[in-house]
Amino acid sequence: MEKDDNSDKVCLSVKEKYTSEQPEEMVTNLKASVRELSVKVKEQNQRKCDAKDKLQQLRERISKEVVDVSVQELIPLLRSLKEFVKEESEVRSRCNVKRSALEDAVHDLEERAGKGLDGEIQEEDLDGLLVVSLDNLTSAKKELGATLREIVSLKRQIDDVPCQSELLQYERRFSELNVCIQEKLQQTRKLYATYNALLEIKDLMLKETSLLNSIGSQFQDVIGTPAGRVKLIDSMEGVMKGIQQKIGKIQLGLQEEQRLRDASKEKYIAAAAEQRKCYTVLRAFQEECTKNERLRSHISAMNEHL
């Protein structure tokens, strides 16, 4: 609404001005208005060229990316960009046609003024021509603004897609977190194993204390009779069997741990040997690369001399 009011005000001011001016001045003012419109159209064309340059930079940036998922996401965005570029070219052609029409109208007015037909120039025609020109300029600005907003939106969407370096950084960070989690898991397992061993030691100590207290309290009563002595010996043998079973379980666990230790040691030795082998191969590869670079430089020098 504000733009329409401004257009009406411009038309009224132009009309008042034209009624008080001579035909030559009217033509001069109209030519100045046309030149101003031409300058604005050129500015819009320059902005469109800048937008095309930005689009070309975005295409080059996308062509350098190697991430397939990101490219698949960018394909519809690129299609939209192509459509907007096509619309820009159409708007540009329309603006050029309108500018040519205005230039033809000015040329016609100059010819009529030169032939003495100034009295036939109607003020309504001039006002209508100026209003149409202002409307065309306003619509062109609106179309260009909408196109630029769409381009900015698409550029933001493209920037939101992670590039290859960001994906590599995320992968490296995930690897570090995985290593940290594995270390914490091993520490937790060791702590649980220590806790279970301490619980077993506690149970054995409680049983030993209970047995010693029982023997100390009943030893004098039991040792005085043959049946009591036999019962005491049987109970001691039962305790010995229980202790031997515990020792057997502990030895089995110890053997299992030793077996795991030996397997881990063998894996470590194999990994160390593989690492030394890889280091040797890498050093040989670096030496070959150095030789290759020297040969290339020598060949290029020979070609220059030839």
N, C-alpha and C positions, 0 to 999 in steps of 0.2 A: 504493500500500500504506500509506503514511504517513497519507493522508487517511482511509482505512478504519479504521485504528487509532485515529485521533483521534475519528472518529464513534462507535466502540465505547466509547471512554473517556467521551465526552460522555453516551452512553446510560446507561452504568453509573452515572456520577455523578448523572444525573437520576433514575435509578431509586432509588438510595440516598436521594437527597434527598426524593423523593416518598413513600417509605415512612415517613420520619420527620416529614413535614409534614402539616398539616391539609388537607382538600379545598379550603378557600378559598385557602390559600397555593399549592396546586397549580395552581388556575385562574389565580391572579395570575402565577405563574411562567410558565405556558404562554402567557398573554397577552403577557408581556414577551418570550418567545421569538418569538411571532408578530410583535410590533412590530419586534423586531430583524431578523427575516426581511423584513418589509415595508420597513424602512429600506434593507436591502441590495438588495432588488429595485428600490427607487427609485434607489439609486446606480447599479445596472446600467442602469436606464432612462435616467438622466442621461448615462451614458457612451455609451449607444446614440444619444441625441440629439446628443451632441458628435460622434460618428462620422458621423451623418447630415449635420451642419453641415459637417464636413470634406469629405464627398462632394459636397455642394452647391457648396462653394468650388472643388473640383477640376473639377466640371462647368462652372462659370462661367469658370474659367481656360481650359478646353479650348475652350469656345465662342468665346472671344476670339482664339484662334489662327487663323492664315490658311494655314498650311503644310499642303497636301493630304496629303503623305506621312505627316506626323506624325499627322494626324487619322485616316487609314486604319489606322495602327498602334494608335491609342487606342480604336477602335470595339470590338474584342473585350474590351479592359480595362473599358470602360464597361458592357458587357453583364454581365461578371462582377460588377461593383459592384452592378448592379441586382439580380442574383440574391442577393448577400449582404444587401442591404437587405431583400429579401423574406424571407430566412431570419431576419433580425433581428426583423422584425414578427411572424413566427410564434412565435419564442422569447418575445417580449414578451407575446403573447396567452396562451401557455401559462403564463408566470409569473403573469399576472393571474388566470387560472383557478385556479391552485394557491393563490394568496393568498386568493382568494374562498373556496375550500374550507376553508382553515385558519381564516379568520374565521368561517365557518359552524360549524366544529367548536367553536371557542371559545364562540360564542353558544349552541350546544347544551349545552356543559358548564356554562355559567352558568345556563341554565334548569334543568338537572338538579340543579345545586347549590342553586338557589333552592327547588326542590320537595322537597328532602330526600332526593334519590336519590344522595347522594355515595358511599354504600357500594357502589353498583353500578358505579362507575367502576373500570375495570380498569387496573391499572398497565401491563399489557402493551399495551393500546390506546394509552396515553399515550406509552410508549416507542416503539411502532411509528410513531405519528404524528410524533414528533420525529425518528426515523431517516429516515422518508420525506421530511420537510421538509429535513433536512440533505443528503440525497442529491439532492433536487431543486435545492437551492441550489448544490451542487457541480457538478452537470451544467450548470446555467445559467452558472456561472462559466467552465466549460470551453468551452462554446459561444461565450460572449462573447469569451473570450481568443483562440479560433481565428479568430473573425470579425475581431477587431482586428488580429491578425497578418496576415491576408489583406489587410486594408485598407492596412496599412503597406507590405506588399510591392507592392501595386498603385500606391501613391503613389510609392514609389521608382522603379518602372518608368516612371511618368509623368514624374517629375523627370529621368530619364535621357534622355528624348526632348528634343532641342534645340528651344528656342522660336524665334520669328521673329527676335528681336534677336540671339540667338547665331548663327543662320544668316546674318544680314546681316553680323555681325562676321567669320565665317569667309569669306564671299564677298569682303569688303573685304581681308582678309589675303591671300587667294589672288590677288587683283588686284595687290596690292603685290609679291608674290613673282614674278608673271608679268612685271611691269615690270622688276624687278631682273634676272631671267633674260635678258630681251631686251637690257638694257644690257650685261650681261656677254658676251652672244653678239656684239654689235657690237664690243666691245673686242677679243674674241678674233679676230674676222675681220680687224680692222685690224692686229693684231699679226702674224697669218699673212701678210697682204699685205706688211707691212714686211719680214718675214723673207725672203719670196720675192724681193723687190726687192733686198735686200742680197746674197742668194745670186747673183743675176744680175750685180750689180756686181762681186762677188768673181770670178766666172768671167771677166768681161771684163778685169779687171785682171790675172788670171793669164795670159790669152791675150796681152794686150799686153806683159806682162813677158817671156813666152817668146819672142814675136816680136822684141822689141828685143834680147834676148840672142842670138837666132839671127842677126839682122842684124849685130850687133856682132862676133860671132865669125867670120862668113863674109864680111863685106863686102870686106875686102882681097883675098880669093881670087876672089870673084865679079866684082868691078868691073874686074879686069885683063883679062878676055876678053870679046868681044862676045856670045858665047852665054851667058856668066854674067850679063851685064847684062840680056839679054832675059829670062832666067829670073827674075832679081830683079824686073823690072818686072811680069812675069806674076803672080808671087806677091803683090806689093803690090796689084795690081788685084783679085786674089781676096780679099785681106784687106778692101779697100775695099767690095767687093760684100757680104761678110758683115756689115760694119759698117752698111751701108745697109739691109740686111734687118732687122738688129736695131733700127735707128732707126725703120723702118717699123712693126714690131710695137709698139714703144713708143708711137708716135704713134697707132696704132689703139686701144691701151689707154687713152691719154689722151683721145681723142675719146669713147670709151665712158663714161669717168668723167665727162667734161663733160656728156654727154647725161643721165646719171643725176642729176648735180647740178642741171641745168636742170629736170628733171622733179620732183625733190624741192623745188626752189625754187617751182615753180608750185603744187605741192600745199600748201606752207606758206602761200603767198599766199592760196590759196582757203580754207584752214582759218582763217587770220587774219580774212579777210572774213566767213566764217560765224560766227566767234566774236563779232566786232563786231555782226553782225546779231542774234545770240542775246542779246547783252547789251542791245541796244536794245529788243528785244521783251520781255525780262525786266523792264527798267526801266518800260516802258509798262504791263506787267501789274501790277507793284507799285503804280504810280500809280492804276490802275483799282481795285485792291483797296482802297486807301486811300479813294478816293472812295466805293466801295460801303459801307465801314464807316461813313463819315460819314453817308451817306444812311440806313443802317439805324438808327443812333443817333438821327438826327433824326426818323425815322418813329416809333420807339419812344417818343421824348419827346412827340410829338404825340398818340400814342395814350393816353399817361398823362394828358395834359391833358384829353383828351376823356372 
